[in-house]
Amino acid sequence: MLWSWNETDNENWTHGTFNTKEEAIQDALGCKKWIERSLSTNNPTIYVGECELVPLRTDPDPDRIMEELAEAYCDDSGCDTYIYEGVTDEERKWLEDKLSELMFEFHQKIGLNPGWFSVVSIEKVNLNDYQGAV
């Protein structure tokens, strides 16, 4: 699980992610003076959120891909029929599975990892409770 923190209770979590809740709080403590100024308070409360990475999609639409390839083939050949007309549900499912595997492999090859997260639970933390922790 990942963690983040925010100085206000809104959806803009811009302080990055941390491996533990304590690391997120430590990072916020490093910004305590700034938080006090921006919130106009000597009693700064932040929000610590438990986060989940939004997984990368690996499910291309096989119907759309077949349509694009059929159109390209018709442009190249002058045909006026849909060349994938007889594809069965089983064959379509096979293609869908292969495309998904390929996209997963492609993400690994290029080193692409999820970069966005969603906050699944939020907890209020008063930074003054961590007075000597910096």
Residue, then its C-alpha position, 0 to 999 in steps of 0.5 A: m500500500l502507498w500513502s500520500w498527504n495533503e494540507t487540505d481535504n480535497e482531491n488534489w494530492t500533489h505531494g507524491t507517494f510514500n511506502t508508509k504512513e510514517e514516511a508521508i507524515q515525515d515529509a509533511l513535517g518537513c513542510k510544517k512551517w509552509i503549511e502553518r503559513s498557508l493555512s494561517t494556523n499554529n495547529p496544522t492538520i493534514y490529511v494522510g491518504e492510503c493510496e492505490l495505483v490505478p493499473l495500466r489498461t491492457d485491454p485493447d478493443p479487438d473489434r475496433i482493431m479489426e475494423e481499422l485493419a479491414e478499412a486499411y485493407c479495403d483502401d489498399s485493395g479496393c475491396d468493399t466488404y468487411i474481411y473479418e465477417g466470419v470471426t467467431d466469438e471464440e476467435r474474437k476472445w482469443l484475439e482479445d487475450k493475445l492483445s492483452e498479453l502483448m500490451f502487458e509485455f509491451h509495458q514491461k519492455i518499455g518500463l511503463n508503470p502506473g503513475w496515478f493513484s486514487v486515495v481510498s481512505i483518509e485520516k486527519v493528522n495534527l502535525n503538532d502531535y509529532q512535535g519532536a519527530v523532525 
